[in-house]
Amino acid sequence: MIIDFHTHFFPLKIAKTTIEGLEKNSSGKAWTDGTIEGLKQNMLKAGVNLSIGLPVMTKPTQFDSLNRFAFTVNQEFGVEGGVISFAGIHPLCEDIPSKMKFIKESGFKGVKIHPDYQGCFIDHDGYIKILNCAKDLDLIVVTHSGVDDGYKNQPVRCPPELCAKVIDKVGHKKLVLGHYGAHKQWDKVLEILCEKDVYFDTAFTFHEIDERLFKDILYRHGEDKILFATDCPWRDMKQDLDILNGYKLDKTIMDKILYMNALKLLEI
Ligand SMILES: [Zn+2]
């Protein structure tokens, strides 16, 4: 079994324009057309059984429409159908506790936050509230971490130093740092974040990190807190899997990274 813990897709109506806009902004190239159907094709090619969709809410006003779509995805697909979506939340949303409660009651397993797209640093009061609510409600939080290629020449809003402070302050055991702790800041991940009680996903990592550094982080952090992820459509699942397979890790470690840690975290 293989679970991809970090993917993106959009409602049919806006998939094309959203992908085009994001491609232009990051000078990256999408591997799917941005739809769930496109994601499914990429999964099939790589043998991925379950994908977690992570919606990014860029404005607080998107709360209802974005989460309505995410909810329908879970109704239509769900674990059996191979795709589940997390909910979105924004640190500037009003009444975060009741919104987080609504998310929990709607059956979501977790929420996605993105400090760069949401214009707030990870230690912002809104994020602390989101994390504390998630801890009380037993919801997973996935955050983008490190450099975002779409935000060149801007401060990194979730860097390892700040992230470490937030982890120590909140102590939420179901926090996932996207992009292997912090995209393009992996030396600092090794120094500051390894051994903290936090998960790293591997989204948008394999084509940029060198094998030695990947393994140094893996062995120092421990294989129980690493989740296979690609960031599809921004990466091709098959290509990333091939790179990971090329590292020749022990089967027990691979099983944990590819699906066992995810199953445990998702409680499915
Ligand atoms: Zn992503």
Boltz pocket constraint, residues with backbone or C-beta under 6 A from the ligand:
constraints:
  - pocket:
      binder: B
      contacts: [[A, 6], [A, 7], [A, 8], [A, 54], [A, 203], [A, 231]]
      max_distance: 6.0
